[in-house]
Amino acid sequence: MNGPRVIVYGMGRIGCRIARYAMDKGAQVVAGYVRSAESRDAIARDFPGLELCLPDRPLASHRADILLIAHSGLYCEMFDVARRGALAGLDVITLSDEGFDPFMLSENMEASQILHHLFVKAGRTMLSVGVQDALWYAQPLGLAMGAQRIIEMRCTCISDRGLFGHAASADLPLGLTPAQFRTAGLASGQAQPGVLAIGLRPLIHALDLSIRHCDLRNEPLIAEQDFSLPDGRQITAGMTCGIVEHVTYHTEEGPRIGGQFSKGYFPAGTATYNEWVLHGEPDLSLRIDGLRGDVMVAATVVNRMLDVIKAAPGMARVDQIAPGRHVSRLRHVTHLAAS
Ligand SMILES: NC(=O)c1ccc[n+]([C@@H]2O[C@H](COP(=O)([O-])OP(=O)(O)OC[C@H]3O[C@@H](n4cnc5c(N)ncnc54)[C@H](OP(=O)(O)O)[C@@H]3O)[C@@H](O)[C@H]2O)c1
């Protein structure tokens, strides 16, 4: 039986990988959306036979099951595409960092409520995933399963933005002195919740903990040597090549959940990894080396597709749907509302 019918919206570095991985596992990728005729011609060479559409083409015209939004992780940029997906009766997965906990940030509340209402009405689901789902949810949840008691769980994550395209690194502070970083309001005290602060929340929910308060602080990620970025720009030693986000959630029940996330560009050969250390009974740790964020984000989207199609209607967090797992083949599944 054929797998689900899929639309990939945004055929950039990650979107193309998602399309390839979905096809490899038996999905029918029925359309890819691009921004311009020039992008369409370039992508057509790698995806012969795939229908490549410009943004004004109605999503409903493809009779798809699920829409994978990969052109932007920013709420303001993905909102309208997600809304169109709901109106077209599609399940939707986005790569939005903010969407990993859609009702967390007050500035997204109204948009999330509108989307939730539309998805419930359509009997479809919207979920946001990314490396967060694997590194900061499924893996620490598995580690915690073996603990009798948790006092603290902290992760250290070093992620190389050089693996991604322009859209994934547009917000990185590059080439600033530490003083300029602070003057720009990027450091401690003025920190807005970042990727890690949002990304840890489904884990806290899944551990059945209630957040009392959260300490947030950012530091500049400083280059230790001169090096070139993939697009030819130069990073100078002593200037910023990214940002380090520090997060600690204090919970009513006692356990602290937190970590630090270094997101930036690194010279070739830098060790990239994600490590969890659980302090409790017993002390445990788990480390993933050679972090391939580009592979992991696309694999996660594809591994989550069937869970989203089967999930209850509305805006979901990863802890509100089936446990994440590896999927070797994308089989045809029916929507919860239709079954
Ligand atoms: N959560 C995670 O773990 C995670 C990890 C990595 C990336 N991401 C998110 O994934 C997104 C994509 O990353 P990437 O590395 O693939 O970036 P990218 O290579 O720059 O890809 C973005 C693509 O979207 C296209 N696009 C932009 N606006 C569009 C529109 N309105 N309609 C149709 N296509 C449009 C761009 O077209 P042009 O080429 O014509 O500009 C480009 O091909 C980022 O925004 C990032 O936030 C999330």
The ligand as an SDF file (V2000), in Angstrom:
LIG
                    3D

 48 52  0  0  0  0  0  0  0  0999 V2000
   14.2020   22.9490   14.8410 N   0  0  0  0  0  0  0  0  0  0  0  0
   15.3150   22.5290   14.2820 C   0  0  0  0  0  0  0  0  0  0  0  0
   15.9430   21.5880   14.7400 O   0  0  0  0  0  0  0  0  0  0  0  0
   15.7930   23.1710   13.0280 C   0  0  0  0  0  0  0  0  0  0  0  0
   17.0530   22.8390   12.5420 C   0  0  0  0  0  0  0  0  0  0  0  0
   17.4420   23.4070   11.3430 C   0  0  0  0  0  0  0  0  0  0  0  0
   16.6210   24.2850   10.6720 C   0  0  0  0  0  0  0  0  0  0  0  0
   15.4210   24.5970   11.2150 N   0  0  0  0  0  0  0  0  0  0  0  0
   14.5390   25.5320   10.5290 C   0  0  0  0  0  0  0  0  0  0  0  0
   14.3930   25.0880    9.2010 O   0  0  0  0  0  0  0  0  0  0  0  0
   14.2750   26.2040    8.3340 C   0  0  0  0  0  0  0  0  0  0  0  0
   14.9560   25.8700    7.0300 C   0  0  0  0  0  0  0  0  0  0  0  0
   16.3470   25.6910    7.2100 O   0  0  0  0  0  0  0  0  0  0  0  0
   17.2960   25.4340    5.9460 P   0  0  0  0  0  0  0  0  0  0  0  0
   18.6410   25.0850    6.4830 O   0  0  0  0  0  0  0  0  0  0  0  0
   16.6400   24.4860    5.0040 O   0  0  0  0  0  0  0  0  0  0  0  0
   17.3150   26.8990    5.2990 O   0  0  0  0  0  0  0  0  0  0  0  0
   17.4610   27.2860    3.7400 P   0  0  0  0  0  0  0  0  0  0  0  0
   18.4020   26.3470    3.0620 O   0  0  0  0  0  0  0  0  0  0  0  0
   17.7780   28.7470    3.7140 O   0  0  0  0  0  0  0  0  0  0  0  0
   16.0210   26.9900    3.1510 O   0  0  0  0  0  0  0  0  0  0  0  0
   14.9310   27.8400    3.1690 C   0  0  0  0  0  0  0  0  0  0  0  0
   14.2140   27.6270    1.8170 C   0  0  0  0  0  0  0  0  0  0  0  0
   12.8890   28.1490    1.8980 O   0  0  0  0  0  0  0  0  0  0  0  0
   12.6390   28.8930    0.7220 C   0  0  0  0  0  0  0  0  0  0  0  0
   11.6230   29.9050    1.0090 N   0  0  0  0  0  0  0  0  0  0  0  0
   11.7640   30.9950    1.7590 C   0  0  0  0  0  0  0  0  0  0  0  0
   10.5960   31.6570    1.8130 N   0  0  0  0  0  0  0  0  0  0  0  0
    9.7170   30.9730    1.0650 C   0  0  0  0  0  0  0  0  0  0  0  0
    8.3570   31.1460    0.7300 C   0  0  0  0  0  0  0  0  0  0  0  0
    7.6800   32.1890    1.1750 N   0  0  0  0  0  0  0  0  0  0  0  0
    7.7570   30.2240   -0.0600 N   0  0  0  0  0  0  0  0  0  0  0  0
    8.4480   29.1510   -0.5240 C   0  0  0  0  0  0  0  0  0  0  0  0
    9.7390   28.9360   -0.2350 N   0  0  0  0  0  0  0  0  0  0  0  0
   10.3690   29.8410    0.5460 C   0  0  0  0  0  0  0  0  0  0  0  0
   13.9750   29.4700    0.3580 C   0  0  0  0  0  0  0  0  0  0  0  0
   13.9410   29.8280   -1.0190 O   0  0  0  0  0  0  0  0  0  0  0  0
   15.0660   30.7540   -1.6770 P   0  0  0  0  0  0  0  0  0  0  0  0
   16.2300   29.8110   -1.9020 O   0  0  0  0  0  0  0  0  0  0  0  0
   14.4230   31.2140   -2.9280 O   0  0  0  0  0  0  0  0  0  0  0  0
   15.3810   31.8490   -0.7100 O   0  0  0  0  0  0  0  0  0  0  0  0
   14.9150   28.3200    0.6770 C   0  0  0  0  0  0  0  0  0  0  0  0
   14.9890   27.4330   -0.4190 O   0  0  0  0  0  0  0  0  0  0  0  0
   14.9220   27.3750    9.1020 C   0  0  0  0  0  0  0  0  0  0  0  0
   14.0650   28.4710    9.1140 O   0  0  0  0  0  0  0  0  0  0  0  0
   15.1710   26.8830   10.4870 C   0  0  0  0  0  0  0  0  0  0  0  0
   14.5970   27.7220   11.4420 O   0  0  0  0  0  0  0  0  0  0  0  0
   14.9870   24.0520   12.3660 C   0  0  0  0  0  0  0  0  0  0  0  0
  1  2  1  0
  2  3  2  0
  2  4  1  0
  4  5  1  0
  4 48  2  0
  5  6  2  0
  6  7  1  0
  7  8  2  0
  8  9  1  0
  8 48  1  0
  9 10  1  0
  9 46  1  0
 10 11  1  0
 11 12  1  0
 11 44  1  0
 12 13  1  0
 13 14  1  0
 14 15  2  0
 14 16  1  0
 14 17  1  0
 17 18  1  0
 18 19  2  0
 18 20  1  0
 18 21  1  0
 21 22  1  0
 22 23  1  0
 23 24  1  0
 23 42  1  0
 24 25  1  0
 25 26  1  0
 25 36  1  0
 26 27  1  0
 26 35  1  0
 27 28  2  0
 28 29  1  0
 29 30  1  0
 29 35  2  0
 30 31  1  0
 30 32  2  0
 32 33  1  0
 33 34  2  0
 34 35  1  0
 36 37  1  0
 36 42  1  0
 37 38  1  0
 38 39  2  0
 38 40  1  0
 38 41  1  0
 42 43  1  0
 44 45  1  0
 44 46  1  0
 46 47  1  0
M  CHG  2   8   1  16  -1
M  END
$$$$
